[in-house]
């Protein structure tokens, strides 16, 4: 076995060993984020402002 293969195997074993040590052997189930409905959102905007899609954006040296 050449040195390249030997060191490749050593690196692989080191990566696997560190992965095992970092996980601590414990796997815990996680629940997703729960959201609740807010009927008061969105609130009316002041000054008869409207919300709409943005199709473009321009930036110059003053921005």
HELIX and SHEET records of a PDB file:
HELIX    1   1 UNK A    3  UNK A   23  1                                  21    
HELIX    2   2 UNK A   46  UNK A   48  5                                   3    
END                                                                             
